[in-house]
Every structure is written in structure tokens, then in C-alpha cells.
């Protein structure tokens, strides 16, 4: 595993969507931290909301949510940082790569185990490698039991739709509905395929409960 990956500049050749600010570089002081992946940057007399690209931190109501926010504060709050903007999101925030004192903050949050690699938007395998390293080291949120560490995008989806339950009438599909309740990869695959528990495959790659089926 490359331990220097967290300080490299990611080769982002394209953005997540065409926006006028593509390629814009900002420099300013971090005057606020909302959570583990969002901060407020003061650029001159203007404040800009910045969403850290390629990562997704636990929501404040999730386990490790407050610790993730504190970790970002430790890395960036009160510091002068550089932000390379690559996109904007539906909330009007600039999405970018954040650098503080030579450290790629986005990657460091993942390396320390305070954020997930947002695989849907990742533009480099380096940040995914860093998540694998954090998992192996049981760093940060990876020290939690599996049932307590839903990916933030899964957690948000489940809160919008309600906790998913089996769609099957098979009596074997009763009761269990999370990876933490599965005892083997075979069982996880059964509940995913036969019981209709799509939530077991949080990243949508077709492999349920990857801690069991990797």
C-alpha cells in the first residue's frame, strides 16, 4: 500500500458534471466546518461552501459523525487552504480537492478512517486504496461493528425510504435485514438474491456484505 498516496495530486481529467467553475482554484481561510466532508472557506470578503470531492463522511446522526467533523476541523479549521474546484452540487456548494500545508485533506480523512471513499464519484484508485488500508488497520469508523457503519449514502437512502425489509414471502427471509446479522457470505448472498434485500449491496457492485464476501 502506498502510504504517500494521501499527499499526491489526483489526476482528475474530468469533472462530475460540466460547470462554469471547472478548474477554478480558490485560496482562503477555513472559517467553518459543517461535518466531515463540508467546510466554509473565506475568500477575501466572500464565503464559499466547499464539499470535499471523492469522499463521503458519516452524517452527524451516524456513529462517528461528530468525530469525523472534529477530524476535518483538526486538519483544516483556521488554516489557509487551497481548493481546486472540479464541480458544483445540487446545494450550490463547490466540490473540490482541498490542500492544507501540503496535505490532501480529502485523502487524509479517508486514510484516518473518518470518511469513506465515495466510489460513485472517485476519479482515482488511490483514494479507494486508502480506504482499504484504513479498513485493514481498523482505523476510525472501521473499528465499529459492521452493523454500526452503514455507508453514508446508504444511511441517507434508508432514512428517505424507511428501513428496507425483505420483499419475499419465504419464511427464511424473516427477521434478518442487515450485514451485521449475516453469519456467512452464502447467507448474505441468499438474502440479497432471494429475499430482495438490495440494501446489503451498499455500493451497488453486485457483491453483498463485502466484509463477508470479499
N, C-alpha and C positions, 0 to 999 in steps of 0.2 A: 504494500500500500504506500502511495506517495504521500509522505507527511508534509511535503511542501506545497501540496495542491491548494491549500487554503489561502496562499498568498499570490497565486498566479492570476493573470488577467484572463478571463474567459473569452474564448473566441466566438463571440455572438455575431454571426454573419447576418442574421435577420431577426426581426422583432416578432412578438406575438400578434402583431397587427400593425398596419400602416397608420402612423400618426404623425402630425406635423413636428413633434418634438424629438423624433427619432434621431439619435446621435448627439443630442444636446448634452453638454457637460455642465454640471452645477457645482459650485463650491460654496459652502456656508457652514454655519454652526448649528448643531443639533440642539433644539430647544424643547423638544418634547418626544416622548416615547409612548405610543398608544398600546402596543403589545409587542410580541416577539418578532413581528415582521413589518411593523409600520412605525415611522417616525416623522417628526416635523422638523423641517430644515428652514433656517432663517438665511435668506439670500438677499443681502442688502437690507432693504426695509420690507421685503416680501417674504411671507412664509409659504412653504410648499409641503404638501403631504407626500411622503415617499413610501411606496410599497416595495420592499426588498424583493428583487426578482429571483426566480428559481427555487424559492423556499416557501414553506407554509408552517407557521408556528402554532402551537396549541392555542385554542381560544381561551379567553380569560376564565371561562367556567369549566374548562377541562383541567385534569391533573397536570401540573407543571406549567399551567398558563401564566401564573404570576412569576414563577421562577424564570420562564422564558423572557418575559418582559424585563425582568431585572438583568438578565444576561445581556440583552441588547443595550440596556442603559449603561452597563459596565463598559461595553465596547465603544459606545458612540456618544452618549449624552454629554453635552457641554463641549464636545470636541469639534474642531473644524474638519469636515469630511468632504470628499469628492464623490459625486454621484454621476454615473454615466446612464442617462435615461435611454431606455430601449422601447418603452411603450407607455400607454396610459390605460387605466382600468375604468370600469363602469361607475366608480365612485369619484372619478375626477382626479385620482391620485396619479402621480408619475411613478412608473415602475422602473427600477434601476438597480445597477450594481453599485454598492456603497463601499468606499475605501476610507479607512481611518488609520493614520500613521503607518501606511503601507500594508495594512491587513485588509483582506477582502472579507468584509463583515458578514455578507451572506453565507459564505462558505464556513466561516468560523462558528456561526450559530449552529450549523449542521454538524460540524466536527465535534463541538462540545455536547451535542445531544439535546439542544434546546429548540431545534426546528427539524422538520422533515425536508428532504429533497422533494420539491414539487414536480414529480416526474412528468406530469402533463405538460409542463412548460419548460423543463430543463433543456438547456441548449449545450450542455457539456456533460460527459460521463463522469468528470472529476467530482462534481458535487454529489452524484449518486454513489461513487466510491467512498466519499467521506461519510455518507450515511451508513454504508455497510461497515465501515471502520467503527463508527460510534455504536452501532448495534453489537458488534463483536466485543467491544470494550464495556458494554452496558453503561454507556455514558449518559448522563442526564435522564431524559424521559425513558430511555431504553432500560433503565433499572426497574421500571414499573412492571407489574404483572401485565400480560398481554391484554386482558380484558379492560385494563385501565388506560390503554394508549391507542385509542382509535385515531386514525389519521384525521387531521382537522377537516379535510373536505368530506370525509365520510360522516364525521360528527355533525357537521352543518347540514348535510343532506338528510340525515336521520332526524334531526330536530325539525326540519321543514316538513317532513313526511310522516313523522312518528316512528317509533322503533319498529323496524321491519320484523315481520313474523313469517313463518312458513306458509306457503300458498298451497301446500299439499294436504290431502286428507289421509295420507299414510300415517298410521299411529306412531310409527318410528320417528316421525318428524316433529312430534310434540316436545315442548319444553325448551330444547336447546336452540339458541339462535346467535351465539357469539363464538369467536375463535377460542376464547378462554374456556369455553365449555367442551371443546373438542378434545378427544384423547389421542387421536392419530390423524395422519393425512388422509387415510382411507375414509375415516368418518367425516372429515371436513369435506372431502370431495362428494360424498353421498349427500350431505345436507345442502351442498351448493347446487348439485345437478338435480337430485331427485326431490328435494324439498323446496327448491326455488329461493334459497337464501342468497341472493346476489350480493348482499352486504358482506359476505365472507370474503369476497374478492374486492378489497377496497380500492386497488389501483386499476382494476379493470383489465388485467393482463391474462385472465383465464385461470389463474392459479389461486385457489382459496387458501387462507390461513398460511401465509408463506413461511412463518416460523416453523410450521409442521411439514410443509410440502416443498421446501427449498432443497 
